[in-house]
């Protein structure tokens, strides 16, 4: 389920070529998840790494994570993460 969540989030990513020639990417549904690199592929990798770290931290801190295309990875009440 986590892999599907990450894949879905990455499909929702938006990218922009900046004036300095680097690429910027973000996932609007996941506030604060962004990446920047000199190539689009490296930007995607940077963005996915940021997403994975954001998810791990969010789960550890008990944050409510966005439900993406019906995929809900939030712990059920009473479950220990």
C-alpha positions, 0 to 999 in steps of 0.5 A: 500500500505504501508503494502505491501511495508513493506512486500516486503522489509522484503522479500528482507532482508538478514540475517547472523549469526555473530561470536558472536552468534547474528543475523544481518539483512539488506535490500539491497534496503534500505540503512542503514536499519539494525537490530541485535539481539540474535535470528533470530525472534528478528532480524526480529522484529528489522529490521522491526522497523528500516525499518518503522522508515527509511520510516517515516523519508524518507517521512517526509524529502522528500527523494526518496524511492526505488521502490520495485517490482513495489510498489512506495510509493513516493508522487506524485509531488504536493502532500503534505505528 
